[in-house]
Amino acid sequence: MSDETVLPIPNLSLAQHFFTLITPSLTNLHENARTSLLEGIKADNMAPYYRLVTSSGALATDAALLESMDKANEEELKKLDERLAEAEKTEGESEISDALKARANHLTRIGDKDRAVAAQKLALEKTPGLGSRIDIALTLIRLGFFFGDNTLITENLAKAEKFIEEGGDWDRRNRLKVYRGLHAVSIRQFKSGGELLLDALSTFTATELISYNDFVALAIIVNTLTLKRVDLKKKLITAPEVISVLPELPILGDLVKNLYDCHYAKFFVALATLEQTYLLPSRLLSPHTRYYVREMRILAYGQLLESYRSLTLESLSGAFGVSIDFVDSELSRFIANGRLHCTIDKVHGIVETTRPSLKNAQYEKVVKQGDILLNSIQRLSKVLY
């Protein structure tokens, strides 16, 4: 285990509340988000973050509150600066490092991004212990998540991985998996992200980044899309961590179990409910909602079509609990984009599956890549000559 307590700073739940308030379609959640956001800001005297939030119109400005938070922060920062000056004069490297980390953590807690990042980087330079350096890198990653700064996240993920390779302990290795998994999901690398989340399922301790229930929910959502059906039950449905949380997240149980059991009409209902109640309101998953829903539909259609050489549009629409026109429209789009291997005989109302030849696929890939290479050579020759 790590030798220091990991502080839950900055408070990432506040970034979610802020996202809710600036999303017009989530007006039904605004009242609770407004209350929780203001309480969290007051609790940590987050004057710099309060200015950011009020400038967007998410909260109304309270001049008296802002003044009191500024005053409290000035007093705290004065104490921390005095402590640092004393350490630099009379104490050793370890005490100076502690004073720098305390100052950096204060700026991180109050949401002063630029000063917090600079202070954490200074603390990283001056801190000798490998474990503490990993913790600082993880704090910088959380700052990146809090402010939606992908560059800050990727830079410090690389640093944290380097430190871990130099000799990070078991607890910090497992924490880093969660950070990497969350980042991968945020940039739509669902397969690699899902694998990392699954790997960390039984050893999860990174509550400073995401709550346990939200972590398990995310692991279920991502891996339902990326796992093969044979692995879905083995790695997800029967996992003790998933079983323990599903009673609190019934919609996710409906999603994964109905897909596995081929109850497609119920699966479509669960997917639609998930979209409205979990994907769209999520700061992390909202940008990927349309992609996720589309890919899940393709997955379900493909899973059913694999079992038959042909079936009628009527039976297909009945299996999914939707109209024939809806199925016809969706399948046509997915077939045209090369996502489903089947053809529609509209005259007879039949969908016929076509098993793609591996050799033909490899041939088409070689031809396509050859065309790209020739075009690149032609462009290069024009530049050179």
Salt bridges, closest charged atoms under 4 A:
ASP3 OD1 - ARG172 NH2 3.15
GLU4 OE2 - LYS101 NZ 3.79
ASP70 OD2 - ARG51 NH2 2.51
ASP81 OD1 - ARG103 NE 2.67
GLU91 OE1 - ARG83 NH2 3.14
ASP98 OD1 - LYS101 NZ 3.79
ASP112 OD2 - ARG115 NH1 3.19
ASP135 OD2 - ARG172 NH2 2.82
ASP149 OD2 - LYS113 NZ 2.85
GLU161 OE2 - ARG180 NE 3.53
GLU166 OE2 - LYS162 NZ 3.00
ASP169 OD2 - ARG172 NH1 2.55
ASP171 OD2 - ARG175 NE 2.94
GLU195 OE2 - LYS191 NZ 3.86
ASP199 OD2 - LYS177 NZ 2.97
GLU208 OE1 - ARG175 NH1 2.67
ASP231 OD1 - LYS234 NZ 3.84
GLU295 OE2 - ARG294 NE 3.74
GLU295 OE1 - ARG339 NH2 2.75
ASP328 OD2 - LYS346 NZ 2.84
GLU330 OE2 - ARG297 NH1 2.94
GLU330 OE2 - ARG333 NH2 3.16
ASP345 OD2 - HIS348 ND1 2.81
